[in-house]
Amino acid sequence: MVGRIITDQADIAEGMEWLSRHDKRFAQAYELTGELPLRRKPEGFAELLSAIVSQQVSTASAAAIWGRLQTAGLVTPAAIRAGSDEDLRNCGLSRPKLRYARALSEAELDFDALRSLPDEQVIARLIALPGIGAWTAEIYAMFSLGRADVFAHADLALQEGARGLLSLEARPNERQMRAIAAAWSPWRAVAARLLWAYYRVLKQREGVR
């Protein structure tokens, strides 16, 4: 069964109201962050390919590589299958990412069908593909599909945000983050938006760049 879908700012506001009622620390953090971004993204092949491109590189590097792929027209399954390894390498893809891009292009993933699957099945379907781990699958579910109760548990910024929000001595690891975030259901994706924003507040306070 598909749960709540985040489609607009009213959904974000509803989620924040729920979170703030259940834990006053969310309300206090929200006063510092201000309105949270919707962050909805397109669905489909290009969005997942872009996520693969972004793995383990800086934002600037990812944007440059993605720009070269777009310019070369290498952002559809057919184009990836038809392109040579040299074409893809010239755009900046490493050997592993080249392999992942080809695997995704050949997977014949039914993106429309993902909309009707429960969160757990969406994530399981995506992480079965080479080069797509839990973080990428969760981000796709949160922002491309708008799932309201998904959380990127391995995200370092979310872990740091949770450490600050909950006054923890150490940053929680992925397993600990899963246990912590369970209390924020059914609005874990809104909690994530708050924590990302709150993490930026913490960085500014601590003078981190």
Salt bridges, closest charged atoms under 4 A:
ASP11 OD1 - ARG4 NH2 2.95
GLU14 OE1 - ARG4 NH2 2.67
GLU17 OE2 - ARG21 NH1 3.75
ASP23 OD2 - ARG25 NH2 2.91
GLU43 OE1 - ARG115 NE 2.83
ASP85 OD1 - ARG102 NH2 2.82
ASP112 OD1 - ARG115 NH2 3.00
ASP119 OD1 - ARG147 NH1 2.69
GLU138 OE2 - HIS153 ND1 3.49
GLU138 OE2 - ARG178 NH2 3.43
ASP149 OD1 - ARG188 NE 2.87
GLU160 OE1 - ARG163 NE 2.87
GLU160 OE2 - ARG171 NH1 3.77
GLU174 OE2 - ARG178 NH2 3.30
